[in-house]
Amino acid sequence: MRTTEDMGRLSASRLATRIASGLGALAMIAGCERSAEAPPPPAPRVKQVFHLNAYEKDFGYSQAVLIDKTLYVSGSVAADASGRLLAPGDLAGQMRAAYGNIRRTLESHGAGFEQVVKETIYTTDMDALLKAADLRFEYYDKERMPTSTWVQVQRLIDPGFLVEIEVIAELQ
């Protein structure tokens, strides 16, 4: 038989257990509330637009856009500073002219072809591109080529253009 004193100790023990359980639950709830706080928003990414030639603005075209350390270079063609076609009918000549425009864009951002990580070439004549493909090694290190995609298209913006090259570069 339990005495009143035993009953008091038993009730105090149960009460202590319940208080401890309640405090544990409160701690868990408080921890959940802290983790539910939203992290601070990321810093805004600054977009810088670059025009290689004056006519690009009038045309509604940016040669490149820089966001953080990634430079997105629009499709470059065999055009001079006035937008006139260079090397008509010569895919290899047009590739060199397009790579020359890309080089000028990269250099204006303190970069070179070694920073190019992705290249896409659009051509109206895949057979001619395959024949001229080795000239890419004039611009890229053969051991460190960027990822590349080559696509044959029906036509480029000007029917005289045979090739258009766009790249993405990661700046230092």
ZAVEX-270255 format. One record per atom (N, C-alpha, C): residue in one letter; x, y, z; residue number from 1. Coordinates in steps of 0.02 Angstrom, whole numbers, m for minus. Each point is the difference from the previous one (the first is absolute). Layout:
+---------+--------+--------+--------+-----+
! residuo !      X !      Y !      Z ! num !
+---------+--------+--------+--------+-----+
!       A !      X !      Y !      Z ! NUM !
...
+---------+--------+--------+--------+-----+
//
This chain:
+---------+--------+--------+--------+-----+
! residuo !      X !      Y !      Z ! num !
+---------+--------+--------+--------+-----+
!       M !     41 !    m58 !      0 !   1 !
!       M !    m41 !     58 !      0 !   1 !
!       M !     44 !     62 !      0 !   1 !
!       R !    m20 !     49 !    m40 !   2 !
!       R !     39 !     61 !     m6 !   2 !
!       R !    m24 !     51 !     51 !   2 !
!       T !     49 !     35 !     23 !   3 !
!       T !    m17 !     52 !     49 !   3 !
!       T !    m12 !     66 !    m38 !   3 !
!       T !    m25 !     47 !     35 !   4 !
!       T !    m12 !     66 !    m30 !   4 !
!       T !     66 !     30 !    m23 !   4 !
!       E !     51 !    m14 !     39 !   5 !
!       E !     66 !     27 !    m18 !   5 !
!       E !     24 !    m32 !    m65 !   5 !
!       D !    m11 !    m68 !     m6 !   6 !
!       D !     19 !    m35 !    m62 !   6 !
!       D !    m39 !     29 !    m59 !   6 !
!       M !    m64 !     12 !      9 !   7 !
!       M !    m43 !     27 !    m52 !   7 !
!       M !     24 !     70 !    m20 !   7 !
!       G !     22 !     39 !     47 !   8 !
!       G !     25 !     67 !    m14 !   8 !
!       G !     63 !     m2 !    m42 !   8 !
!       R !     46 !    m50 !     18 !   9 !
!       R !     62 !     m7 !    m39 !   9 !
!       R !    m16 !    m24 !    m70 !   9 !
!       L !    m48 !    m45 !     m6 !  10 !
!       L !    m19 !    m27 !    m65 !  10 !
!       L !    m32 !     55 !    m43 !  10 !
!       S !    m42 !     41 !     29 !  11 !
!       S !    m31 !     55 !    m37 !  11 !
!       S !     53 !     51 !    m20 !  11 !
!       A !     47 !     15 !     44 !  12 !
!       A !     54 !     47 !    m16 !  12 !
!       A !     43 !    m27 !    m57 !  12 !
!       S !     12 !    m66 !      1 !  13 !
!       S !     40 !    m32 !    m53 !  13 !
!       S !    m37 !      5 !    m67 !  13 !
!       R !    m66 !    m15 !      1 !  14 !
!       R !    m40 !      6 !    m62 !  14 !
!       R !     m2 !     72 !    m25 !  14 !
!       L !     m7 !     46 !     46 !  15 !
!       L !     m2 !     71 !    m18 !  15 !
!       L !     66 !     21 !    m31 !  15 !
!       A !     56 !    m23 !     28 !  16 !
!       A !     66 !     17 !    m26 !  16 !
!       A !      8 !    m29 !    m71 !  16 !
!       T !    m24 !    m62 !    m10 !  17 !
!       T !      4 !    m31 !    m65 !  17 !
!       T !    m41 !     39 !    m51 !  17 !
!       R !    m59 !     20 !     19 !  18 !
!       R !    m44 !     38 !    m46 !  18 !
!       R !     31 !     69 !    m16 !  18 !
!       I !     29 !     32 !     49 !  19 !
!       I !     32 !     65 !    m12 !  19 !
!       I !     58 !    m10 !    m48 !  19 !
!       A !     41 !    m51 !     11 !  20 !
!       A !     58 !    m13 !    m43 !  20 !
!       A !    m23 !    m14 !    m71 !  20 !
!       S !    m54 !    m39 !     m8 !  21 !
!       S !    m27 !    m14 !    m66 !  21 !
!       S !    m24 !     63 !    m34 !  21 !
!       G !    m35 !     42 !     38 !  22 !
!       G !    m25 !     63 !    m28 !  22 !
!       G !     56 !     46 !    m21 !  22 !
!       L !     53 !      3 !     40 !  23 !
!       L !     58 !     42 !    m18 !  23 !
!       L !     33 !    m26 !    m62 !  23 !
!       G !      5 !    m67 !     m7 !  24 !
!       G !     29 !    m30 !    m60 !  24 !
!       G !    m40 !     18 !    m62 !  24 !
!       A !    m66 !     m4 !      6 !  25 !
!       A !    m44 !     17 !    m56 !  25 !
!       A !      7 !     74 !    m18 !  25 !
!       L !      5 !     43 !     50 !  26 !
!       L !      9 !     71 !    m12 !  26 !
!       L !     66 !     13 !    m37 !  26 !
!       A !     52 !    m35 !     20 !  27 !
!       A !     66 !      9 !    m32 !  27 !
!       A !     m4 !    m22 !    m74 !  27 !
!       M !    m35 !    m55 !    m13 !  28 !
!       M !     m7 !    m23 !    m70 !  28 !
!       M !    m40 !     51 !    m41 !  28 !
!       I !    m53 !     26 !     29 !  29 !
!       I !    m41 !     49 !    m36 !  29 !
!       I !     41 !     63 !    m14 !  29 !
!       A !     37 !     22 !     50 !  30 !
!       A !     41 !     60 !     m8 !  30 !
!       A !     53 !    m12 !    m54 !  30 !
!       G !     29 !    m59 !     m2 !  31 !
!       G !     49 !    m17 !    m53 !  31 !
!       G !    m32 !      1 !    m68 !  31 !
!       C !    m61 !    m24 !     m5 !  32 !
!       C !    m35 !      0 !    m65 !  32 !
!       C !    m14 !     71 !    m22 !  32 !
!       E !    m19 !     42 !     46 !  33 !
!       E !    m15 !     69 !    m18 !  33 !
!       E !     62 !     35 !    m25 !  33 !
!       R !     58 !    m12 !     30 !  34 !
!       R !     62 !     31 !    m22 !  34 !
!       R !     18 !    m22 !    m70 !  34 !
!       S !     m7 !    m66 !    m14 !  35 !
!       S !     19 !    m24 !    m65 !  35 !
!       S !    m49 !     21 !    m55 !  35 !
!       A !    m60 !     22 !     21 !  36 !
!       A !    m50 !     22 !    m49 !  36 !
!       A !     13 !     71 !    m24 !  36 !
!       E !     47 !     35 !     33 !  37 !
!       E !     16 !     68 !    m22 !  37 !
!       E !     29 !     m2 !    m69 !  37 !
!       A !    m21 !     45 !    m43 !  38 !
!       A !     24 !      2 !    m69 !  38 !
!       A !     72 !     26 !     m2 !  38 !
!       P !     42 !    m30 !    m41 !  39 !
!       P !     68 !     26 !     m7 !  39 !
!       P !     m2 !     68 !    m35 !  39 !
!       P !     51 !     39 !      8 !  40 !
!       P !     m1 !     65 !    m33 !  40 !
!       P !      0 !    m10 !    m76 !  40 !
!       P !    m30 !     45 !    m37 !  41 !
!       P !     m3 !     m8 !    m73 !  41 !
!       P !     70 !      7 !    m29 !  41 !
!       P !     14 !    m34 !    m57 !  42 !
!       P !     66 !      6 !    m31 !  42 !
!       P !     11 !     71 !    m26 !  42 !
!       A !     62 !     18 !     m5 !  43 !
!       A !     16 !     66 !    m27 !  43 !
!       A !    m24 !      4 !    m72 !  43 !
!       P !    m24 !     57 !    m21 !  44 !
!       P !    m23 !      5 !    m70 !  44 !
!       P !     58 !     m9 !    m49 !  44 !
!       R !    m15 !    m35 !    m55 !  45 !
!       R !     51 !    m12 !    m51 !  45 !
!       R !     m1 !     59 !    m48 !  45 !
!       V !     58 !     27 !    m13 !  46 !
!       V !      5 !     59 !    m42 !  46 !
!       V !     10 !    m23 !    m73 !  46 !
!       K !    m41 !     26 !    m43 !  47 !
!       K !      3 !    m17 !    m71 !  47 !
!       K !     33 !     59 !    m36 !  47 !
!       Q !     57 !    m14 !    m34 !  48 !
!       Q !     35 !     51 !    m38 !  48 !
!       Q !     m4 !    m18 !    m74 !  48 !
!       V !    m24 !     46 !    m40 !  49 !
!       V !     m9 !    m11 !    m72 !  49 !
!       V !     60 !     29 !    m37 !  49 !
!       F !     24 !    m35 !    m51 !  50 !
!       F !     57 !     22 !    m40 !  50 !
!       F !    m18 !      1 !    m73 !  50 !
!       H !     19 !     53 !    m35 !  51 !
!       H !     m9 !      6 !    m72 !  51 !
!       H !     68 !      4 !    m32 !  51 !
!       L !     14 !    m46 !    m46 !  52 !
!       L !     63 !      0 !    m37 !  52 !
!       L !      0 !     54 !    m53 !  52 !
!       N !    m57 !      9 !    m33 !  53 !
!       N !     m7 !     48 !    m55 !  53 !
!       N !    m60 !     46 !     13 !  53 !
!       A !      4 !     61 !    m27 !  54 !
!       A !    m52 !     50 !     12 !  54 !
!       A !    m69 !    m21 !    m26 !  54 !
!       Y !     m2 !    m35 !    m56 !  55 !
!       Y !    m65 !    m18 !    m30 !  55 !
!       Y !    m39 !    m50 !     43 !  55 !
!       E !     32 !    m33 !     46 !  56 !
!       E !    m35 !    m51 !     41 !  56 !
!       E !    m57 !     31 !     42 !  56 !
!       K !     12 !     59 !     28 !  57 !
!       K !    m52 !     33 !     40 !  57 !
!       K !    m61 !     15 !    m43 !  57 !
!       D !     12 !     27 !    m59 !  58 !
!       D !    m56 !     17 !    m45 !  58 !
!       D !    m39 !    m62 !    m20 !  58 !
!       F !     35 !    m55 !     m8 !  59 !
!       F !    m31 !    m63 !    m21 !  59 !
!       F !    m37 !    m34 !     57 !  59 !
!       G !     15 !     21 !     63 !  60 !
!       G !    m31 !    m32 !     59 !  60 !
!       G !     36 !    m64 !     18 !  60 !
!       Y !     66 !      4 !      2 !  61 !
!       Y !     42 !    m59 !      7 !  61 !
!       Y !     58 !     17 !     46 !  61 !
!       S !     18 !    m45 !     45 !  62 !
!       S !     59 !      8 !     42 !  62 !
!       S !     50 !    m54 !    m20 !  62 !
!       Q !     61 !     20 !    m12 !  63 !
!       Q !     52 !    m48 !    m17 !  63 !
!       Q !     14 !    m47 !     58 !  63 !
!       A !     m4 !     28 !     61 !  64 !
!       A !     14 !    m42 !     59 !  64 !
!       A !    m36 !     28 !     60 !  64 !
!       V !    m12 !    m44 !     48 !  65 !
!       V !    m28 !     19 !     64 !  65 !
!       V !     42 !    m35 !     53 !  65 !
!       L !     22 !     39 !     49 !  66 !
!       L !     39 !    m25 !     56 !  66 !
!       L !    m43 !     m2 !     62 !  66 !
!       I !     m5 !    m58 !     31 !  67 !
!       I !    m35 !     m7 !     63 !  67 !
!       I !     47 !    m35 !     47 !  67 !
!       D !     17 !     34 !     55 !  68 !
!       D !     51 !    m24 !     47 !  68 !
!       D !     64 !    m12 !    m39 !  68 !
!       K !     23 !    m61 !     m4 !  69 !
!       K !     62 !    m15 !    m37 !  69 !
!       K !    m13 !    m41 !    m62 !  69 !
!       T !    m62 !     m2 !    m23 !  70 !
!       T !    m17 !    m37 !    m60 !  70 !
!       T !    m15 !     48 !    m56 !  70 !
!       L !     35 !     m7 !    m56 !  71 !
!       L !     m9 !     42 !    m59 !  71 !
!       L !    m35 !    m40 !    m54 !  71 !
!       Y !    m59 !     23 !    m19 !  72 !
!       Y !    m39 !    m32 !    m52 !  72 !
!       Y !     10 !     40 !    m64 !  72 !
!       V !     33 !    m30 !    m50 !  73 !
!       V !     14 !     35 !    m62 !  73 !
!       V !    m49 !    m24 !    m53 !  73 !
!       S !    m37 !     48 !    m28 !  74 !
!       S !    m50 !    m16 !    m52 !  74 !
!       S !     34 !    m29 !    m61 !  74 !
!       G !    m42 !    m27 !    m43 !  75 !
!       G !     26 !    m28 !    m62 !  75 !
!       G !     40 !     53 !    m39 !  75 !
!       S !     63 !    m16 !    m14 !  76 !
!       S !     44 !     44 !    m37 !  76 !
!       S !      5 !    m25 !    m71 !  76 !
!       V !     m3 !     47 !    m47 !  77 !
!       V !      2 !    m16 !    m71 !  77 !
!       V !     58 !     36 !    m32 !  77 !
!       A !     10 !    m13 !    m65 !  78 !
!       A !     53 !     32 !    m38 !  78 !
!       A !    m23 !     68 !    m24 !  78 !
!       A !     m3 !     48 !     46 !  79 !
!       A !    m21 !     68 !    m16 !  79 !
!       A !     52 !     49 !     26 !  79 !
!       D !     10 !     54 !    m38 !  80 !
!       D !     46 !     51 !     23 !  80 !
!       D !    m37 !     48 !     47 !  80 !
!       A !     34 !     53 !     21 !  81 !
!       A !    m28 !     47 !     48 !  81 !
!       A !    m63 !     35 !    m26 !  81 !
!       S !    m10 !      1 !    m66 !  82 !
!       S !    m60 !     30 !    m29 !  82 !
!       S !    m56 !    m51 !    m12 !  82 !
!       G !     14 !    m63 !     14 !  83 !
!       G !    m49 !    m53 !     m9 !  83 !
!       G !      2 !    m32 !    m69 !  83 !
!       R !     51 !     17 !    m40 !  84 !
!       R !      6 !    m29 !    m68 !  84 !
!       R !     31 !    m69 !      2 !  84 !
!       L !    m24 !    m44 !    m42 !  85 !
!       L !     23 !    m68 !     m7 !  85 !
!       L !     74 !     m3 !    m20 !  85 !
!       L !     39 !    m42 !     34 !  86 !
!       L !     69 !    m13 !    m17 !  86 !
!       L !      6 !    m71 !    m28 !  86 !
!       A !     47 !    m12 !    m43 !  87 !
!       A !     15 !    m66 !    m29 !  87 !
!       A !    m62 !    m34 !    m30 !  87 !
!       P !    m35 !     34 !    m46 !  88 !
!       P !    m59 !    m31 !    m30 !  88 !
!       P !     16 !    m67 !    m34 !  88 !
!       G !    m42 !    m50 !     13 !  89 !
!       G !      8 !    m65 !    m31 !  89 !
!       G !     56 !    m43 !     28 !  89 !
!       D !     36 !     23 !     51 !  90 !
!       D !     59 !    m35 !     28 !  90 !
!       D !    m13 !    m15 !     74 !  90 !
!       L !    m21 !    m61 !     15 !  91 !
!       L !    m16 !    m17 !     69 !  91 !
!       L !     60 !      7 !     46 !  91 !
!       A !     58 !    m23 !    m21 !  92 !
!       A !     60 !      6 !     43 !  92 !
!       A !     16 !     73 !     13 !  92 !
!       G !     m4 !     42 !    m51 !  93 !
!       G !     12 !     71 !      8 !  93 !
!       G !    m51 !     32 !     47 !  93 !
!       Q !    m62 !    m22 !     m6 !  94 !
!       Q !    m52 !     27 !     45 !  94 !
!       Q !     11 !    m23 !     72 !  94 !
!       M !     24 !    m62 !      8 !  95 !
!       M !     14 !    m23 !     68 !  95 !
!       M !     55 !     42 !     31 !  95 !
!       R !     53 !     14 !    m37 !  96 !
!       R !     55 !     41 !     27 !  96 !
!       R !    m26 !     70 !     18 !  96 !
!       A !    m42 !     28 !    m42 !  97 !
!       A !    m27 !     66 !     14 !  97 !
!       A !    m44 !     m1 !     63 !  97 !
!       A !    m41 !    m52 !      6 !  98 !
!       A !    m44 !     m7 !     59 !  98 !
!       A !     42 !     m9 !     63 !  98 !
!       Y !     52 !    m43 !     m4 !  99 !
!       Y !     44 !     m9 !     58 !  99 !
!       Y !     38 !     65 !     16 !  99 !
!       G !     16 !     39 !    m51 ! 100 !
!       G !     31 !     65 !     13 ! 100 !
!       G !    m46 !     46 !     40 ! 100 !
!       N !    m64 !      1 !    m17 ! 101 !
!       N !    m49 !     40 !     38 ! 101 !
!       N !     m8 !    m27 !     71 ! 101 !
!       I !      1 !    m65 !      7 ! 102 !
!       I !     m4 !    m30 !     67 ! 102 !
!       I !     61 !     19 !     40 ! 102 !
!       R !     59 !     m3 !    m31 ! 103 !
!       R !     62 !     18 !     34 ! 103 !
!       R !     m4 !     72 !     26 ! 103 !
!       R !    m24 !     46 !    m42 ! 104 !
!       R !     m6 !     71 !     21 ! 104 !
!       R !    m47 !      6 !     60 ! 104 !
!       T !    m55 !    m37 !     m1 ! 105 !
!       T !    m47 !      3 !     56 ! 105 !
!       T !     32 !    m29 !     63 ! 105 !
!       L !     33 !    m57 !     m6 ! 106 !
!       L !     33 !    m30 !     59 ! 106 !
!       L !     53 !     47 !     28 ! 106 !
!       E !     42 !     27 !    m45 ! 107 !
!       E !     54 !     44 !     23 ! 107 !
!       E !    m26 !     63 !     34 ! 107 !
!       S !    m57 !     25 !    m23 ! 108 !
!       S !    m29 !     59 !     32 ! 108 !
!       S !    m22 !    m15 !     72 ! 108 !
!       H !     m4 !    m63 !     18 ! 109 !
!       H !    m17 !    m21 !     68 ! 109 !
!       H !     60 !    m32 !     35 ! 109 !
!       G !     60 !     10 !    m27 ! 110 !
!       G !     60 !    m26 !     31 ! 110 !
!       G !      7 !    m75 !     m4 ! 110 !
!       A !    m30 !    m30 !    m51 ! 111 !
!       A !      0 !    m73 !     m7 ! 111 !
!       A !     26 !    m20 !    m69 ! 111 !
!       G !      7 !    m65 !     m7 ! 112 !
!       G !     20 !    m29 !    m64 ! 112 !
!       G !    m37 !    m65 !    m12 ! 112 !
!       F !     18 !    m34 !    m52 ! 113 !
!       F !    m35 !    m62 !    m17 ! 113 !
!       F !     10 !    m54 !     53 ! 113 !
!       E !     51 !      5 !     41 ! 114 !
!       E !     10 !    m50 !     52 ! 114 !
!       E !    m55 !      2 !     53 ! 114 !
!       Q !    m38 !     55 !      4 ! 115 !
!       Q !    m56 !      5 !     48 ! 115 !
!       Q !    m66 !    m24 !    m30 ! 115 !
!       V !     m1 !    m16 !    m64 ! 116 !
!       V !    m62 !    m24 !    m32 ! 116 !
!       V !    m15 !    m70 !     25 ! 116 !
!       V !    m61 !    m10 !     25 ! 117 !
!       V !    m21 !    m66 !     26 ! 117 !
!       V !    m52 !    m33 !    m44 ! 117 !
!       K !    m35 !     39 !    m42 ! 118 !
!       K !    m53 !    m27 !    m43 ! 118 !
!       K !      1 !     38 !    m66 ! 118 !
!       E !     m5 !    m37 !    m54 ! 119 !
!       E !     m1 !     29 !    m67 ! 119 !
!       E !    m56 !    m33 !    m39 ! 119 !
!       T !    m39 !     41 !    m36 ! 120 !
!       T !    m51 !    m27 !    m45 ! 120 !
!       T !     14 !     31 !    m68 ! 120 !
!       I !      4 !    m43 !    m51 ! 121 !
!       I !     11 !     23 !    m69 ! 121 !
!       I !    m61 !    m18 !    m41 ! 121 !
!       Y !    m28 !     51 !    m32 ! 122 !
!       Y !    m56 !     m9 !    m46 ! 122 !
!       Y !     28 !      9 !    m71 ! 122 !
!       T !    m17 !    m44 !    m44 ! 123 !
!       T !     24 !      5 !    m69 ! 123 !
!       T !    m55 !    m18 !    m49 ! 123 !
!       T !      6 !     27 !    m59 ! 124 !
!       T !    m46 !    m18 !    m54 ! 124 !
!       T !     29 !    m57 !    m42 ! 124 !
!       D !     62 !    m21 !     16 ! 125 !
!       D !     34 !    m53 !    m39 ! 125 !
!       D !     44 !    m42 !     46 ! 125 !
!       M !    m28 !    m53 !     28 ! 126 !
!       M !     37 !    m42 !     47 ! 126 !
!       M !     61 !    m32 !    m32 ! 126 !
!       D !     m4 !    m19 !    m63 ! 127 !
!       D !     58 !    m31 !    m33 ! 127 !
!       D !     59 !     49 !     m3 ! 127 !
!       A !    m14 !     63 !    m17 ! 128 !
!       A !     52 !     51 !     m2 ! 128 !
!       A !     28 !     12 !     71 ! 128 !
!       L !    m43 !      0 !     51 ! 129 !
!       L !     23 !      9 !     69 ! 129 !
!       L !     46 !    m57 !     20 ! 129 !
!       L !    m18 !    m62 !    m18 ! 130 !
!       L !     42 !    m57 !     17 ! 130 !
!       L !     69 !      6 !    m32 ! 130 !
!       K !      2 !     25 !    m61 ! 131 !
!       K !     65 !      9 !    m35 ! 131 !
!       K !     42 !     55 !     32 ! 131 !
!       A !    m32 !     51 !     27 ! 132 !
!       A !     36 !     57 !     29 ! 132 !
!       A !      9 !     m6 !     75 ! 132 !
!       A !    m23 !    m53 !     30 ! 133 !
!       A !     m2 !     m5 !     74 ! 133 !
!       A !     68 !      6 !     33 ! 133 !
!       D !     53 !    m22 !    m32 ! 134 !
!       D !     66 !      3 !     32 ! 134 !
!       D !     24 !     71 !     13 ! 134 !
!       L !    m27 !     49 !    m34 ! 135 !
!       L !     21 !     68 !     13 ! 135 !
!       L !    m19 !     23 !     69 ! 135 !
!       R !    m45 !    m35 !     33 ! 136 !
!       R !    m18 !     16 !     69 ! 136 !
!       R !     60 !     m4 !     46 ! 136 !
!       F !     50 !    m42 !    m19 ! 137 !
!       F !     60 !     m8 !     41 ! 137 !
!       F !     45 !     62 !     m4 ! 137 !
!       E !    m16 !     46 !    m45 ! 138 !
!       E !     36 !     64 !     m1 ! 138 !
!       E !    m22 !     44 !     59 ! 138 !
!       Y !    m56 !    m17 !     29 ! 139 !
!       Y !    m29 !     40 !     54 ! 139 !
!       Y !     m2 !    m36 !     67 ! 139 !
!       Y !    m11 !    m65 !     m2 ! 140 !
!       Y !     m5 !    m40 !     62 ! 140 !
!       Y !     60 !    m46 !      6 ! 140 !
!       D !     19 !    m13 !     63 ! 141 !
!       D !     50 !    m51 !     15 ! 141 !
!       D !    m31 !    m68 !    m14 ! 141 !
!       K !     31 !    m38 !    m42 ! 142 !
!       K !    m28 !    m65 !    m21 ! 142 !
!       K !    m13 !    m46 !     59 ! 142 !
!       E !     37 !      8 !     53 ! 143 !
!       E !     m8 !    m43 !     60 ! 143 !
!       E !    m52 !     27 !     49 ! 143 !
!       R !    m26 !     61 !    m12 ! 144 !
!       R !    m48 !     31 !     46 ! 144 !
!       R !    m57 !     32 !    m39 ! 144 !
!       M !    m29 !    m39 !    m43 ! 145 !
!       M !    m56 !     25 !    m41 ! 145 !
!       M !    m62 !     12 !     42 ! 145 !
!       P !    m40 !     50 !    m18 ! 146 !
!       P !    m64 !     10 !     35 ! 146 !
!       P !    m50 !    m52 !    m23 ! 146 !
!       T !    m54 !     m6 !     37 ! 147 !
!       T !    m54 !    m43 !    m25 ! 147 !
!       T !    m26 !     33 !    m63 ! 147 !
!       S !    m21 !    m40 !    m48 ! 148 !
!       S !    m20 !     28 !    m65 ! 148 !
!       S !    m62 !    m34 !    m26 ! 148 !
!       T !    m41 !     40 !    m34 ! 149 !
!       T !    m58 !    m25 !    m36 ! 149 !
!       T !      2 !     31 !    m69 ! 149 !
!       W !     m9 !    m41 !    m51 ! 150 !
!       W !     m2 !     25 !    m69 ! 150 !
!       W !    m69 !    m15 !    m27 ! 150 !
!       V !    m31 !     50 !    m32 ! 151 !
!       V !    m68 !     m7 !    m24 ! 151 !
!       V !     m4 !     27 !    m72 ! 151 !
!       Q !    m29 !    m40 !    m44 ! 152 !
!       Q !    m12 !     25 !    m67 ! 152 !
!       Q !    m69 !     32 !     m1 ! 152 !
!       V !     m3 !     61 !    m28 ! 153 !
!       V !    m62 !     37 !     m4 ! 153 !
!       V !    m15 !     16 !    m73 ! 153 !
!       Q !    m61 !     16 !    m14 ! 154 !
!       Q !    m19 !     17 !    m68 ! 154 !
!       Q !     29 !     66 !    m22 ! 154 !
!       R !      1 !     49 !     47 ! 155 !
!       R !     23 !     66 !    m18 ! 155 !
!       R !     19 !     38 !     63 ! 155 !
!       L !     48 !     47 !     m7 ! 156 !
!       L !     18 !     45 !     54 ! 156 !
!       L !    m31 !     69 !    m16 ! 156 !
!       I !     12 !     49 !     43 ! 157 !
!       I !    m34 !     65 !     m7 ! 157 !
!       I !      9 !     32 !    m69 ! 157 !
!       D !     59 !     m8 !    m28 ! 158 !
!       D !     13 !     24 !    m69 ! 158 !
!       D !     14 !    m62 !    m41 ! 158 !
!       P !    m30 !     m7 !    m58 ! 159 !
!       P !     11 !    m60 !    m41 ! 159 !
!       P !     73 !    m12 !    m19 ! 159 !
!       G !     42 !     53 !      3 ! 160 !
!       G !     71 !     m8 !    m15 ! 160 !
!       G !     40 !    m31 !     56 ! 160 !
!       F !    m26 !      2 !     61 ! 161 !
!       F !     36 !    m29 !     57 ! 161 !
!       F !     m5 !    m76 !     m3 ! 161 !
!       L !     58 !    m33 !      5 ! 162 !
!       L !      2 !    m73 !     m2 ! 162 !
!       L !      9 !    m30 !     70 ! 162 !
!       V !     22 !     41 !     48 ! 163 !
!       V !     15 !    m26 !     66 ! 163 !
!       V !    m12 !     56 !     52 ! 163 !
!       E !    m23 !    m21 !     58 ! 164 !
!       E !     m9 !     45 !     57 ! 164 !
!       E !     23 !    m39 !     62 ! 164 !
!       I !     40 !     32 !     42 ! 165 !
!       I !     30 !    m33 !     58 ! 165 !
!       I !    m17 !     38 !     63 ! 165 !
!       E !    m27 !    m35 !     50 ! 166 !
!       E !    m12 !     31 !     65 ! 166 !
!       E !     39 !    m38 !     53 ! 166 !
!       V !     21 !     37 !     52 ! 167 !
!       V !     39 !    m32 !     53 ! 167 !
!       V !    m23 !     25 !     68 ! 167 !
!       I !     18 !    m40 !     50 ! 168 !
!       I !     m9 !     20 !     70 ! 168 !
!       I !     69 !     m7 !     32 ! 168 !
!       A !     21 !     51 !     36 ! 169 !
!       A !     67 !      0 !     32 ! 169 !
!       A !     m9 !     12 !     74 ! 169 !
!       E !     42 !    m32 !     39 ! 170 !
!       E !      3 !     10 !     72 ! 170 !
!       E !     62 !     43 !     14 ! 170 !
!       L !    m11 !     61 !     24 ! 171 !
!       L !     55 !     46 !     11 ! 171 !
!       L !     33 !    m13 !     67 ! 171 !
!       Q !     60 !     23 !      7 ! 172 !
!       Q !     40 !    m11 !     62 ! 172 !
!       Q !    m21 !     48 !     54 ! 172 !
+---------+--------+--------+--------+-----+
//
